[in-house]
Amino acid sequence: MELILPSLAERLKPLRKGKGKTQKEMAELLQVTERHYQKIEYGHINISATMLLALADYFGVTTDYLLGREG
């Protein structure tokens, strides 16, 4: 399957693990199913701007960082 958001996929898992969270806990935080969150983390689906902002705020990073636009 083609990666839709490869940079997001590359960065989410280490950020999540750094916070000691499971995929299930992240799904609950974002109010989506665990499977939906997995698809986001694997880069298989697009996410809304609202969800991107929520992830950036939660992890204390910029949306540009999540999208791979900054190092």
Order of alpha helices (4+ residues) and beta strands (2+ residues): alpha-alpha-alpha-alpha-alpha
